[in-house]
Amino acid sequence: MKYIDLRSDTVTQPTEEMRQAMARAEVGDDVYGEDPTVRRLEEKAAELFGKEAALLVPSGTMGNQLAVLAHTQRGDEVIVEAEAHVFFYEVGGLGALAGVQTRTIRGEKGVLPAARVREAIRLSDIHFPRTALICLENTHNRAGGTVMGLQEMEAIGQIGKEYQIPIHLDGARIFNAATYLGLPVKVLTKDMDSVMFCLSKGLAAPIGSMLVGSAQFIARARRLRKMLGGGMRQAGIIAAAGMVALETMVERLAEDHRRARQLAEGLAAIPGLKVDLERVQTNIVVADIMATGLSPAVFLGKLKEQGVLAAAFGGNLVRFVTHKDIDDLDIDQALMEIERICRKGR
């Protein structure tokens, strides 16, 4: 059975152009800094974001953890949104790897209000940990793919400069945010000291994420990458797909956003489902299925039987994510199957 896979944009298959680029890639030993394709990808990523340097890493989680390790010391405190990926989904890495504690702030649709960030910064006192880093997330996964705008990012950027606290952006889907806002990523992230972004989500590369920042920061992150086992050898095969992703997959993200809106409006019209349409800004749709009388496990099981895949998202929530392998007919078919399941459930 061919599934309509709406679980995540991580399920995307590489394009034929990516496969050909991978097969032809010029490679070398990246730990020795000798892989020319990796170097080209890192240079392109740094240029796109207006930063001095970049580093290819196996995953977004590793990129985020490297950033925290590079910016902090053990015993420091990191300000994060209460449901940020780096706090919620990274296996306690902030404490286990970096030895830092978190100061969590509840955001507004995932967006950290600058005033609350300022209030959370520790005073200089021997009883307190040092506020060493502010972490942002754009788009915000747990909030439903919501976008932090340029004004909000600039406001927190100014706080970081005022208190000399670096700011790291988990930009796993930053190109989705930039597409929504109609801004270049260089402009949107200009006040960030470091940014991680994924090649393997909406951009459809099979593996890899990038970490960008100052040359000094990336040099430290490169050493830490080796410590965590992320030093790769002939990684140009991965980088070649990443180059194609950056060159060919960014502009089409608007299609994913359009289909997510189509899906969200269709779901909202089905009795028993509740969708906050204000949160549907990019390619993520979250539906509350409580009124169907079905648990997420039962709902998803029935949906899978009809050839549609989605993901549990905690409580009574189910998440759907559009991507390049989902077309308009898939959305129509998914909505038909979901409506049938909800009608029977009631």
Backbone hydrogen bonds in HBPLUS format (Angstrom, degrees):
<---DONOR---> <-ACCEPTOR-->    atom                        ^
c    i                          cat <-CA-CA->   ^        H-A-AA   ^      H-
h    n   atom  resd res      DA  || num        DHA   H-A  angle D-A-AA Bond
n    s   type  num  typ     dist DA aas  dist angle  dist       angle   num
A0004-ILE N   A0307-GLY O   2.80 MM 303  6.16 163.0  1.83 155.9 159.6     1
A0309-LEU N   A0004-ILE O   2.95 MM 305  6.12 170.5  1.96 149.2 149.1     2
A0006-LEU N   A0309-LEU O   2.83 MM 303  5.45 149.8  1.92 138.4 143.9     3
A0321-VAL N   A0006-LEU O   2.78 MM 315  4.96 147.6  1.88 127.0 137.4     4
A0018-MET N   A0015-THR O   3.08 MM   3  5.12 118.5  2.47  94.9 109.7     5
A0019-ARG N   A0015-THR O   3.01 MM   4  6.41 159.3  2.06 152.0 157.3     6
A0020-GLN N   A0016-GLU O   2.97 MM   4  6.20 159.0  2.02 150.9 156.1     7
A0021-ALA N   A0017-GLU O   2.95 MM   4  6.11 157.3  2.00 144.4 151.0     8
A0022-MET N   A0018-MET O   2.85 MM   4  6.08 156.0  1.91 153.0 159.5     9
A0023-ALA N   A0019-ARG O   3.05 MM   4  6.27 154.7  2.12 143.3 149.8    10
A0024-ARG N   A0020-GLN O   3.07 MM   4  6.30 143.4  2.21 144.6 154.0    11
A0025-ALA N   A0021-ALA O   2.99 MM   4  5.80 115.3  2.42 140.3 154.9    12
A0025-ALA N   A0022-MET O   3.39 MM   3  5.14 152.9  2.47  95.4 103.0    13
A0032-TYR N   A0029-ASP O   3.17 MM   3  5.53 132.0  2.42 104.1 115.6    14
A0034-GLU N   A0029-ASP O   2.89 MM   5  5.09 163.9  1.92 142.9 138.8    15
A0030-ASP N   A0233-ARG O   2.88 MM 203  4.95 165.2  1.90 119.1 123.9    16
A0033-GLY N   A0030-ASP O   2.80 MM   3  4.50 150.7  1.89  96.9 106.1    17
A0039-ARG N   A0035-ASP O   3.08 MM   4  6.34 161.5  2.12 152.7 158.2    18
A0040-ARG N   A0036-PRO O   3.01 MM   4  6.21 153.7  2.08 141.7 148.3    19
A0041-LEU N   A0037-THR O   3.03 MM   4  6.27 158.5  2.08 146.4 152.0    20
A0042-GLU N   A0038-VAL O   2.90 MM   4  6.14 164.4  1.92 157.1 161.1    21
A0043-GLU N   A0039-ARG O   2.93 MM   4  6.11 156.3  1.99 147.6 154.2    22
A0044-LYS N   A0040-ARG O   2.93 MM   4  6.12 156.4  1.98 146.6 153.1    23
A0045-ALA N   A0041-LEU O   2.89 MM   4  6.12 161.7  1.93 153.8 158.5    24
A0046-ALA N   A0042-GLU O   3.01 MM   4  6.15 165.0  2.04 147.4 151.4    25
A0047-GLU N   A0043-GLU O   3.01 MM   4  6.17 157.9  2.06 145.1 151.2    26
A0048-LEU N   A0044-LYS O   2.90 MM   4  6.12 161.8  1.94 152.6 157.4    27
A0049-PHE N   A0045-ALA O   3.18 MM   4  6.38 149.7  2.28 147.4 154.3    28
A0050-GLY N   A0046-ALA O   2.94 MM   4  5.89 108.0  2.48 137.0 154.2    29
A0051-LYS N   A0046-ALA O   2.90 MM   5  4.90 157.1  1.96 147.3 148.5    30
A0050-GLY N   A0047-GLU O   3.19 MM   3  5.01 155.4  2.25  98.9 106.4    31
A0053-ALA N   A0213-GLY O   3.04 MM 160  5.75 156.9  2.09 170.7 169.7    32
A0213-GLY N   A0053-ALA O   3.11 MM 160  5.75 158.8  2.16 150.5 152.9    33
A0055-LEU N   A0211-LEU O   2.75 MM 156  5.11 138.6  1.92 144.4 157.3    34
A0211-LEU N   A0055-LEU O   2.90 MM 156  5.11 151.7  1.99 143.4 152.7    35
A0057-VAL N   A0209-SER O   2.89 MM 152  5.33 172.5  1.89 154.9 154.6    36
A0209-SER N   A0057-VAL O   2.91 MM 152  5.33 157.9  1.95 154.6 156.2    37
A0063-GLY N   A0059-SER O   3.07 MM   4  6.36 156.3  2.13 142.5 149.5    38
A0064-ASN N   A0060-GLY O   2.90 MM   4  6.20 161.1  1.94 156.6 160.2    39
A0065-GLN N   A0061-THR O   2.94 MM   4  6.14 168.3  1.95 155.0 158.5    40
A0066-LEU N   A0062-MET O   2.82 MM   4  5.95 158.8  1.87 153.0 158.7    41
A0067-ALA N   A0063-GLY O   3.07 MM   4  6.25 154.2  2.14 143.3 150.1    42
A0068-VAL N   A0064-ASN O   3.05 MM   4  6.41 160.1  2.09 152.9 157.3    43
A0069-LEU N   A0065-GLN O   2.95 MM   4  6.15 165.2  1.97 150.7 155.1    44
A0070-ALA N   A0066-LEU O   2.83 MM   4  5.98 154.1  1.89 148.7 156.0    45
A0071-HIS N   A0067-ALA O   2.97 MM   4  6.09 142.9  2.11 146.4 155.6    46
A0072-THR N   A0068-VAL O   3.08 MM   4  5.94 138.9  2.26 149.9 157.6    47
A0076-ASP N   A0073-GLN O   3.09 MM   3  5.77 152.9  2.17 143.7 144.1    48
A0075-GLY N   A0099-GLY O   2.82 MM  24  5.99 171.0  1.83 146.2 148.0    49
A0101-GLN N   A0076-ASP O   3.02 MM  25  6.49 161.7  2.05 157.1 159.6    50
A0077-GLU N   A0130-ARG O   2.79 MM  53  5.78 157.1  1.85 160.5 154.2    51
A0132-ALA N   A0077-GLU O   2.94 MM  55  5.86 159.5  1.99 156.9 162.6    52
A0078-VAL N   A0101-GLN O   2.86 MM  23  6.29 152.3  1.94 155.3 164.6    53
A0103-ARG N   A0078-VAL O   2.78 MM  25  5.90 157.5  1.83 150.0 149.1    54
A0079-ILE N   A0133-LEU O   2.94 MM  54  6.36 161.3  1.97 159.9 159.3    55
A0135-CYS N   A0079-ILE O   2.86 MM  56  6.09 171.8  1.87 175.7 175.8    56
A0080-VAL N   A0103-ARG O   3.07 MM  23  6.18 159.3  2.12 138.5 143.2    57
A0105-ILE N   A0080-VAL O   2.90 MM  25  6.28 145.3  2.02 150.6 161.0    58
A0084-ALA N   A0081-GLU O   3.05 MM   3  5.13 164.1  2.08 120.9 118.2    59
A0082-ALA N   A0105-ILE O   2.84 MM  23  5.19 145.9  1.95 130.9 130.9    60
A0087-PHE N   A0084-ALA O   3.03 MM   3  5.35 141.0  2.18 106.7 117.8    61
A0088-PHE N   A0084-ALA O   2.70 MM   4  5.77 163.3  1.72 161.3 167.4    62
A0089-TYR N   A0085-HIS O   2.89 MM   4  5.05 160.7  1.92 133.8 140.2    63
A0093-GLY N   A0090-GLU O   2.95 MM   3  5.79 151.8  2.03 125.7 133.1    64
A0095-GLY N   A0092-GLY O   3.19 MM   3  5.79 127.6  2.48 113.5 123.8    65
A0096-ALA N   A0092-GLY O   2.97 MM   4  6.10 178.2  1.97 159.9 160.5    66
A0097-LEU N   A0093-GLY O   2.79 MM   4  5.20 159.7  1.83 134.8 141.5    67
A0100-VAL N   A0094-LEU O   3.12 MM   6  5.81 171.7  2.13 140.9 138.9    68
A0099-GLY N   A0095-GLY O   3.14 MM   4  4.35 127.5  2.43 101.3 113.0    69
A0108-GLU N   A0111-VAL O   2.84 MM   3  5.03 161.7  1.88 140.3 139.2    70
A0111-VAL N   A0108-GLU O   3.11 MM   3  5.03 163.6  2.14 105.1 107.5    71
A0116-ARG N   A0113-PRO O   3.07 MM   3  5.50 124.4  2.39 108.0 120.9    72
A0117-VAL N   A0113-PRO O   3.16 MM   4  6.51 152.1  2.24 151.4 159.9    73
A0118-ARG N   A0114-ALA O   2.95 MM   4  6.25 162.8  1.98 155.6 159.4    74
A0119-GLU N   A0115-ALA O   3.06 MM   4  6.31 157.6  2.11 142.9 148.8    75
A0120-ALA N   A0116-ARG O   3.07 MM   4  6.20 137.5  2.26 138.6 148.8    76
A0120-ALA N   A0117-VAL O   3.09 MM   3  5.15 129.5  2.36  97.4 110.9    77
A0121-ILE N   A0118-ARG O   3.30 MM   3  5.58 156.5  2.36 107.2 113.8    78
A0128-PHE N   A0125-ASP O   3.00 MM   3  5.55 162.1  2.04 120.6 126.0    79
A0134-ILE N   A0166-PRO O   3.11 MM  32  6.50 152.6  2.19 152.6 160.9    80
A0168-HIS N   A0134-ILE O   2.88 MM  34  6.28 156.5  1.94 159.1 166.9    81
A0136-LEU N   A0168-HIS O   2.91 MM  32  6.33 159.8  1.95 159.2 165.9    82
A0170-ASP N   A0136-LEU O   2.80 MM  34  6.02 177.6  1.80 152.8 152.0    83
A0138-ASN N   A0170-ASP O   3.12 MM  32  6.46 156.8  2.17 147.5 151.9    84
A0140-HIS N   A0146-THR O   2.86 MM   6  5.30 156.5  1.92 145.5 153.3    85
A0145-GLY N   A0140-HIS O   2.78 MM   5  4.94 141.0  1.93 145.4 146.7    86
A0144-GLY N   A0141-ASN O   2.89 MM   3  5.35 160.5  1.93 116.3 122.1    87
A0153-MET N   A0149-GLY O   3.09 MM   4  6.37 160.2  2.13 152.2 158.2    88
A0154-GLU N   A0150-LEU O   2.84 MM   4  6.00 156.0  1.89 152.4 159.2    89
A0155-ALA N   A0151-GLN O   2.99 MM   4  6.17 153.6  2.06 144.8 151.7    90
A0156-ILE N   A0152-GLU O   3.18 MM   4  6.45 160.4  2.22 148.1 151.8    91
A0157-GLY N   A0153-MET O   2.88 MM   4  5.99 148.0  1.98 140.6 150.9    92
A0158-GLN N   A0154-GLU O   2.89 MM   4  6.15 149.4  1.99 148.5 155.0    93
A0159-ILE N   A0155-ALA O   3.24 MM   4  6.57 148.2  2.35 137.2 145.4    94
A0160-GLY N   A0156-ILE O   2.94 MM   4  6.25 158.3  1.99 150.9 156.5    95
A0161-LYS N   A0157-GLY O   3.05 MM   4  6.38 155.1  2.12 146.9 153.0    96
A0162-GLU N   A0158-GLN O   2.88 MM   4  6.07 159.0  1.93 146.7 153.0    97
A0163-TYR N   A0159-ILE O   2.99 MM   4  6.19 159.1  2.03 155.2 159.0    98
A0164-GLN N   A0160-GLY O   2.79 MM   4  5.49 107.7  2.31 134.3 151.5    99
A0165-ILE N   A0160-GLY O   2.79 MM   5  4.64 153.1  1.86 136.5 142.7   100
A0164-GLN N   A0161-LYS O   3.28 MM   3  4.81 149.8  2.38  91.6 100.3   101
A0193-ASP N   A0167-ILE O   2.90 MM  26  5.30 139.4  2.06 140.3 153.2   102
A0194-SER N   A0167-ILE O   3.28 MM  27  6.69 144.8  2.41 154.1 153.1   103
A0169-LEU N   A0194-SER O   2.91 MM  25  6.23 158.8  1.95 143.6 150.1   104
A0196-MET N   A0169-LEU O   2.98 MM  27  6.36 160.1  2.02 172.8 175.6   105
A0171-GLY N   A0196-MET O   2.68 MM  25  5.28 132.6  1.90 146.8 162.1   106
A0174-ILE N   A0171-GLY O   2.86 MM   3  4.42 159.3  1.91 117.7 111.1   107
A0198-CYS N   A0172-ALA O   3.29 MM  26  4.69 162.0  2.32 108.6 112.8   108
A0176-ASN N   A0173-ARG O   2.99 MM   3  5.34 133.4  2.21 106.0 118.5   109
A0177-ALA N   A0173-ARG O   3.24 MM   4  6.72 152.0  2.33 145.9 153.8   110
A0178-ALA N   A0174-ILE O   2.86 MM   4  6.14 161.4  1.90 150.9 155.8   111
A0179-THR N   A0175-PHE O   2.95 MM   4  5.99 150.0  2.04 135.1 143.2   112
A0180-TYR N   A0176-ASN O   2.99 MM   4  6.21 159.8  2.03 147.9 152.8   113
A0181-LEU N   A0177-ALA O   3.00 MM   4  6.25 155.6  2.06 150.2 156.7   114
A0182-GLY N   A0178-ALA O   2.77 MM   4  5.70 123.5  2.09 138.3 152.9   115
A0183-LEU N   A0178-ALA O   3.04 MM   5  5.07 153.2  2.11 139.8 145.5   116
A0182-GLY N   A0179-THR O   3.30 MM   3  5.02 137.1  2.50  90.3 102.0   117
A0187-VAL N   A0184-PRO O   3.06 MM   3  5.45 130.9  2.31 107.4 118.9   118
A0188-LEU N   A0184-PRO O   3.15 MM   4  6.48 166.1  2.17 155.6 159.3   119
A0189-THR N   A0185-VAL O   2.99 MM   4  5.98 149.6  2.09 149.2 154.7   120
A0190-LYS N   A0187-VAL O   3.45 MM   3  5.29 172.3  2.46 106.6 106.9   121
A0192-MET N   A0189-THR O   3.05 MM   3  5.33 166.3  2.07 116.2 119.8   122
A0195-VAL N   A0212-VAL O   3.02 MM  17  5.32 152.6  2.10 142.8 149.0   123
A0212-VAL N   A0195-VAL O   2.84 MM  17  5.32 161.2  1.87 154.6 161.1   124
A0197-PHE N   A0210-MET O   2.91 MM  13  5.40 154.0  1.98 147.6 155.9   125
A0210-MET N   A0197-PHE O   2.80 MM  13  5.40 164.5  1.82 162.6 167.7   126
A0199-LEU N   A0208-GLY O   3.04 MM   9  5.63 160.9  2.07 142.3 145.7   127
A0205-ALA N   A0199-LEU O   2.94 MM   6  5.41 151.8  2.02 153.4 144.2   128
A0204-ALA N   A0201-LYS O   2.97 MM   3  5.46 161.7  2.00 118.1 124.1   129
A0218-ILE N   A0214-SER O   2.95 MM   4  6.18 166.8  1.97 156.4 159.5   130
A0219-ALA N   A0215-ALA O   2.98 MM   4  6.11 151.3  2.07 143.8 151.5   131
A0220-ARG N   A0216-GLN O   3.15 MM   4  6.43 155.4  2.22 146.2 151.9   132
A0221-ALA N   A0217-PHE O   2.91 MM   4  6.18 159.4  1.95 150.0 156.5   133
A0222-ARG N   A0218-ILE O   2.80 MM   4  5.92 150.2  1.88 146.7 154.2   134
A0223-ARG N   A0219-ALA O   3.31 MM   4  6.56 155.7  2.37 140.8 145.6   135
A0224-LEU N   A0220-ARG O   3.05 MM   4  6.34 159.1  2.09 149.7 155.9   136
A0225-ARG N   A0221-ALA O   2.74 MM   4  5.94 145.2  1.86 146.6 156.7   137
A0226-LYS N   A0222-ARG O   3.27 MM   4  6.58 152.0  2.35 142.3 147.6   138
A0227-MET N   A0223-ARG O   3.20 MM   4  6.57 151.3  2.29 140.6 148.6   139
A0228-LEU N   A0224-LEU O   3.02 MM   4  6.34 147.3  2.13 149.7 157.3   140
A0230-GLY N   A0225-ARG O   2.76 MM   5  4.95 156.3  1.81 160.1 151.7   141
A0229-GLY N   A0226-LYS O   3.10 MM   3  5.14 160.7  2.14 105.2 110.4   142
A0235-ALA N   A0233-ARG O   2.68 MM   2  5.42 138.1  1.85 109.4  95.7   143
A0238-ILE N   A0235-ALA O   2.94 MM   3  5.35 127.9  2.22 109.0 121.3   144
A0239-ALA N   A0235-ALA O   2.96 MM   4  6.30 164.3  1.99 151.5 156.5   145
A0240-ALA N   A0236-GLY O   2.80 MM   4  5.79 149.6  1.89 144.7 150.4   146
A0242-GLY N   A0238-ILE O   3.17 MM   4  6.52 152.2  2.25 144.5 153.0   147
A0243-MET N   A0239-ALA O   2.85 MM   4  6.17 148.0  1.95 152.6 160.4   148
A0244-VAL N   A0240-ALA O   3.24 MM   4  6.55 160.7  2.28 145.2 149.2   149
A0245-ALA N   A0241-ALA O   2.91 MM   4  6.16 153.5  1.98 145.9 154.1   150
A0246-LEU N   A0242-GLY O   3.03 MM   4  6.30 160.1  2.07 151.0 154.0   151
A0247-GLU N   A0243-MET O   3.01 MM   4  6.19 147.5  2.12 145.5 155.1   152
A0248-THR N   A0244-VAL O   2.85 MM   4  5.81 144.0  1.98 153.4 160.4   153
A0249-MET N   A0245-ALA O   2.96 MM   4  5.07 154.7  2.02 137.6 141.9   154
A0253-LEU N   A0250-VAL O   3.15 MM   3  5.71 167.2  2.16 118.5 122.5   155
A0255-GLU N   A0252-ARG O   2.93 MM   3  5.57 146.6  2.04 117.0 125.4   156
A0256-ASP N   A0253-LEU O   2.98 MM   3  5.20 119.6  2.36 101.4 116.0   157
A0257-HIS N   A0253-LEU O   3.13 MM   4  6.55 154.3  2.20 151.0 158.2   158
A0258-ARG N   A0254-ALA O   2.98 MM   4  6.23 156.5  2.03 146.5 152.5   159
A0259-ARG N   A0255-GLU O   3.00 MM   4  6.25 160.5  2.03 150.3 155.1   160
A0260-ALA N   A0256-ASP O   2.88 MM   4  6.09 148.3  1.98 144.9 154.2   161
A0261-ARG N   A0257-HIS O   3.03 MM   4  6.30 154.3  2.10 147.4 153.5   162
A0262-GLN N   A0258-ARG O   3.00 MM   4  6.30 154.9  2.06 144.9 152.2   163
A0263-LEU N   A0259-ARG O   2.85 MM   4  6.05 158.1  1.89 148.2 153.7   164
A0264-ALA N   A0260-ALA O   2.80 MM   4  5.97 162.2  1.83 148.3 153.7   165
A0265-GLU N   A0261-ARG O   2.95 MM   4  6.09 168.0  1.97 152.6 155.1   166
A0266-GLY N   A0262-GLN O   3.12 MM   4  6.20 151.4  2.21 138.7 146.9   167
A0267-LEU N   A0263-LEU O   2.85 MM   4  6.10 158.6  1.89 154.7 160.4   168
A0268-ALA N   A0264-ALA O   2.90 MM   4  6.08 160.8  1.94 150.4 155.8   169
A0269-ALA N   A0266-GLY O   3.26 MM   3  5.30 138.3  2.45  95.8 107.0   170
A0270-ILE N   A0267-LEU O   2.97 MM   3  5.32 161.8  2.00 112.7 118.7   171
A0273-LEU N   A0270-ILE O   3.14 MM   3  5.85 161.8  2.17 146.0 147.2   172
A0274-LYS N   A0288-ASP O   3.04 MM  14  5.00 146.2  2.16 137.4 146.6   173
A0288-ASP N   A0274-LYS O   2.85 MM  14  5.00 168.9  1.86 149.8 153.2   174
A0279-ARG N   A0276-ASP O   3.05 MM   3  5.74 152.6  2.12 118.0 125.1   175
A0280-VAL N   A0277-LEU O   3.19 MM   3  5.20 151.0  2.28  99.3 108.0   176
A0281-GLN N   A0279-ARG O   2.96 MM   2  5.70 119.9  2.33 112.2  95.3   177
A0322-THR N   A0283-ASN O   2.98 MM  39  5.29 154.3  2.04 148.1 155.5   178
A0285-VAL N   A0320-PHE O   2.82 MM  35  5.12 160.9  1.86 160.5 162.5   179
A0320-PHE N   A0285-VAL O   2.79 MM  35  5.12 159.8  1.83 157.4 163.7   180
A0287-ALA N   A0318-VAL O   2.88 MM  31  5.34 166.3  1.90 158.5 161.7   181
A0318-VAL N   A0287-ALA O   2.89 MM  31  5.34 150.2  1.98 149.6 159.5   182
A0289-ILE N   A0316-ASN O   2.98 MM  27  5.71 172.3  1.98 161.6 159.5   183
A0292-THR N   A0289-ILE O   2.93 MM   3  5.56 161.4  1.97 122.3 128.5   184
A0293-GLY N   A0290-MET O   3.12 MM   3  5.88 163.3  2.15 121.7 126.2   185
A0299-PHE N   A0295-SER O   2.85 MM   4  6.01 173.6  1.85 164.0 166.2   186
A0300-LEU N   A0296-PRO O   2.82 MM   4  5.86 168.4  1.83 151.0 154.4   187
A0301-GLY N   A0297-ALA O   2.96 MM   4  6.02 146.7  2.07 137.2 146.9   188
A0302-LYS N   A0298-VAL O   2.93 MM   4  6.17 163.0  1.96 157.1 160.1   189
A0303-LEU N   A0299-PHE O   2.94 MM   4  6.14 152.5  2.02 144.8 153.4   190
A0304-LYS N   A0300-LEU O   2.89 MM   4  6.04 152.3  1.97 142.4 149.3   191
A0305-GLU N   A0301-GLY O   3.14 MM   4  6.42 150.6  2.23 143.0 150.4   192
A0306-GLN N   A0303-LEU O   3.03 MM   3  5.23 138.6  2.21 100.0 112.0   193
A0308-VAL N   A0303-LEU O   3.04 MM   5  5.36 163.5  2.07 139.4 138.1   194
A0307-GLY N   A0304-LYS O   2.88 MM   3  4.96 163.4  1.91 110.5 113.4   195
A0311-ALA N   A0319-ARG O   3.13 MM   8  5.20 167.2  2.15 150.1 153.1   196
A0319-ARG N   A0311-ALA O   2.72 MM   8  5.20 167.6  1.74 159.6 163.2   197
A0313-PHE N   A0317-LEU O   2.95 MM   4  5.05 154.3  2.02 138.4 131.6   198
A0317-LEU N   A0314-GLY O   3.07 MM   3  5.61 162.0  2.10 133.4 138.0   199
A0326-ILE N   A0323-HIS O   3.08 MM   3  5.65 158.3  2.13 125.1 125.9   200
A0330-ASP N   A0327-ASP O   3.12 MM   3  5.27 120.9  2.49  98.5 112.9   201
A0331-ILE N   A0327-ASP O   3.19 MM   4  6.61 153.5  2.27 149.9 156.8   202
A0332-ASP N   A0328-ASP O   3.04 MM   4  6.39 163.0  2.07 152.2 156.4   203
A0333-GLN N   A0329-LEU O   2.89 MM   4  6.09 160.8  1.92 150.0 155.4   204
A0334-ALA N   A0330-ASP O   2.83 MM   4  5.99 163.6  1.86 151.9 156.6   205
A0335-LEU N   A0331-ILE O   2.97 MM   4  6.15 165.0  1.99 153.2 156.9   206
A0336-MET N   A0332-ASP O   3.08 MM   4  6.29 154.4  2.15 144.6 151.4   207
A0337-GLU N   A0333-GLN O   3.05 MM   4  6.35 161.6  2.08 153.6 157.7   208
A0338-ILE N   A0334-ALA O   2.89 MM   4  6.08 161.5  1.92 154.4 160.0   209
A0339-GLU N   A0335-LEU O   2.92 MM   4  6.01 161.8  1.95 148.1 153.0   210
A0340-ARG N   A0336-MET O   3.12 MM   4  6.31 154.3  2.19 142.4 149.1   211
A0341-ILE N   A0337-GLU O   3.04 MM   4  6.28 157.4  2.09 148.4 154.1   212
A0342-CYS N   A0338-ILE O   2.93 MM   4  6.14 163.2  1.96 154.1 158.7   213
A0343-ARG N   A0339-GLU O   3.00 MM   4  6.11 157.6  2.05 145.7 151.8   214
A0344-LYS N   A0340-ARG O   3.10 MM   4  6.32 159.4  2.15 146.2 151.2   215
A0345-GLY N   A0341-ILE O   2.83 MM   4  5.99 151.3  1.92 145.9 155.1   216
A0346-ARG N   A0342-CYS O   3.04 MM   4  6.27 156.9  2.10 150.2 154.0   217
